[in-house]
Amino acid sequence: MDSNSRVSVVCLEHILTTDIGVYDVVVLPSFVSSTDNYVHILTKMTRHSVNGVLHSYLTKRDTELAGPLVEILEQCGQKVPPTMKSLQHQT
C-alpha cells in the first residue's frame, strides 16, 4: 500500500444494522450471536470488497460457536489459529 492510500476501518457493536460495505476493515468487539449472522456479515463484506478484513473476538463464553466457526473459516481457505481449534473442543 502506498502512503497516499487510505483504509476505512470501523469497530461496531451493532453490526447487523450497519452498512459495512464501505469499510475495508471491520472489528467486532464481541462475537455475534450465531454463525449464521457471521456468514451474513461476511457476505455483506464480500459484495463490496473481496479483500476486506473482519476481526472478531471469540471467548470461552462462545465455545459452542467455535466448532461451526472453524468449519466456516476452513471452507473459506482461512488459517485457523490453534487456540481457536482448541476452543472448539471445550464445548
C-alpha positions in Angstrom: 0.0 0.0 0.0 1.4 3.4 -0.9 1.5 6.3 1.5 -1.4 8.0 -0.2 -3.8 5.1 0.2 -6.5 5.1 2.9 -8.1 2.2 4.6 -11.6 2.6 6.1 -11.8 0.9 9.5 -14.8 0.6 11.8 -15.4 -1.0 15.2 -19.0 -2.0 15.6 -21.3 -3.3 18.3 -24.5 -3.3 16.2 -23.1 -5.0 13.0 -26.4 -6.3 11.7 -27.9 -2.8 11.3 -24.8 -1.1 9.8 -23.9 -0.8 6.2 -20.4 -2.3 6.4 -19.8 -2.4 2.7 -17.9 0.9 2.7 -15.2 -0.4 5.1 -12.0 -2.3 4.4 -11.6 -3.5 7.9 -14.4 -4.3 10.4 -13.7 -5.1 14.1 -16.4 -6.7 16.2 -15.7 -6.2 19.9 -17.6 -9.3 20.7 -18.7 -12.3 18.6 -22.1 -12.3 17.0 -24.9 -14.4 18.4 -24.7 -17.1 15.7 -22.5 -18.4 12.9 -25.4 -17.6 10.5 -25.0 -14.0 11.5 -21.3 -14.3 11.0 -21.8 -15.7 7.5 -24.3 -12.8 6.8 -21.6 -10.3 7.7 -19.0 -12.0 5.5 -21.5 -12.0 2.6 -22.2 -8.3 3.1 -18.5 -7.5 3.1 -17.6 -9.6 0.0 -20.3 -7.9 -2.1 -18.1 -4.8 -1.9 -14.6 -5.9 -1.4 -13.1 -9.4 -1.8 -10.0 -8.2 0.2 -11.9 -6.9 3.3 -10.8 -7.9 6.8 -13.1 -8.9 9.6 -11.7 -9.2 13.1 -13.9 -10.7 15.8 -13.2 -11.8 19.3 -14.3 -15.2 20.5 -14.1 -16.0 24.2 -14.8 -19.1 26.3 -18.4 -17.9 26.6 -18.6 -18.5 22.8 -17.3 -22.1 22.8 -20.5 -23.6 21.4 -19.9 -21.5 18.3 -16.2 -22.4 17.9 -16.7 -25.6 16.0 -19.1 -24.2 13.3 -16.8 -21.1 13.0 -13.7 -23.3 12.5 -15.6 -25.1 9.7 -16.6 -21.9 8.0 -13.1 -20.4 8.2 -11.5 -23.6 6.8 -14.1 -23.7 4.0 -13.1 -20.1 3.1 -9.4 -21.2 3.0 -8.5 -19.2 6.1 -5.9 -20.3 8.6 -7.4 -21.2 11.9 -5.3 -20.4 15.0 -4.5 -23.4 17.3 -6.2 -21.6 20.2 -9.4 -21.4 18.3 -9.2 -25.0 17.3 -8.7 -25.9 21.0 -11.7 -23.8 22.0 -13.9 -25.9 19.8 -13.0 -29.0 21.9 -14.1 -27.3 25.1 -17.8 -27.5 24.4 
